[in-house]
Amino acid sequence: VQLQASGGGLVQPGGSLRLSCAASGNDLSINAANWYRQAPGKQREWVASISSGGSSNYVDSVKGRFTISRDNAMNTVYLQMSSLKTEDTAVYYCNAVVRRLGISGSYWGQGTKVTVSS
């Protein structure tokens, strides 16, 4: 099982980006999933989570601006980021519990860099 994160880039303050996290492999499904981020010189922090049933939670700093969603058919989790601020600049990582052939495991994507700058 591999998680592939994508969608990062350079965006101006106030702009939007959508990150994707796709699980690759046969006969698998994503259960719960999370997005984390790590800004330069700071510890990694949890940003958002989504349960297998679609319930979502967010860190206070992104509430109302970020939306986590999932496409079960595509085995993909998204993070829609709007009204971006310079303090959102970080490498974003996805983490998911993936079930394959009756066995569940926690996996991490490789990270995708988001830079918010004018």
N, C-alpha and C positions, 0 to 999 in steps of 0.2 A: 504494500500500500504506500502510495506517495501522495503528499499534499503539495499542490502547486499554487503559490500565491502570485497574483499579478494585478496590474492596474495602477501601480504607483507612478509618480511623476512630479513635475514641477507645476505648481498652480499658484495663482495670485490670491492674496487674502480675499475672502468672500466667495471664492470659487468652490467648485465641486469635483469630486472624484468618486469612482466606484471601484472598490477592490473586490477581487474574486479569489476564491480558494476552492480548487477543484481536487477531488479525490480520484486517483486513477488506480485501476486494478479491476479484476473480475469479481462478480458476485459480492459486492460490498454495499454498505449503506452507512451514511453518517448519522450518528445519534446526536449528542450535544456538540456544540462547537463554540469556539471563542475567538475573539480577536484581541491581541495584545499589541503594545507598541513600546519601543525603546528609543527615547530621545538621546542625542549626544550627551555623554557624561551623566546620564541618569539610569536608574534601574528600570527594568522592564515593568510595565504596568498593564493590568487588565483593562480592556476598553469596553467590550460588549460580549454578551453570550446569547445563545439561542438554544432552546431545548429541542428534544425530538418532536415535541408537540407544537413547537413554534413560539413558545413564550420567550420574551427577550428581556434583558436587563442591560443597563448601561452605567458606566462611571458618570458621576455627576457632571464632570466637565464637558461631556459630549451630548448630554441629554437634550433632545430637541433639535440636534444638528445631525446626528448620525443615526442610521437605521440598519440593523442587521436583518438579513433575510436568508431564505434557503430555497433551493430548487432540488427537491428530492430525486426527481427523474434524472437530473444532470449531476447528482452528487456534488453539488456546488453550494457554497455559502458566500454571501456577498456582504460588503459593508459600504453602504452609500453614505458618503461624507459631504455635507453641505455647510455653507457659511464657514469655510475653513479659516483658521487663525494661524498665525505664525507659530504659536505654541503647539499646534498639531503636528509640526515637523518631527518626523521619527521614522524608524523602520517598523513597519507593521507586520506582525506574524499571525498566522492562523494556527489554531490548535483544534483538533477534533477527535472525538471518540468514534472510531470506525469499526463497524462490525463486519467481519468477513468469514464465511464458512463457520459460523457459530462462535467465533472468537472475537472479543472486543479488545481494542488496544488504543492508546492515546498517541497521536502523531502530530508533528509540527511541520509547517511549511517553511520555506527557506527565507521568507521575509521579502517585503517589497517596500522600497523607499518612497516616502512622501515628503516633499519639500514645499512649504508654503512661504512664498517670498514675493515681494514686489520688485 
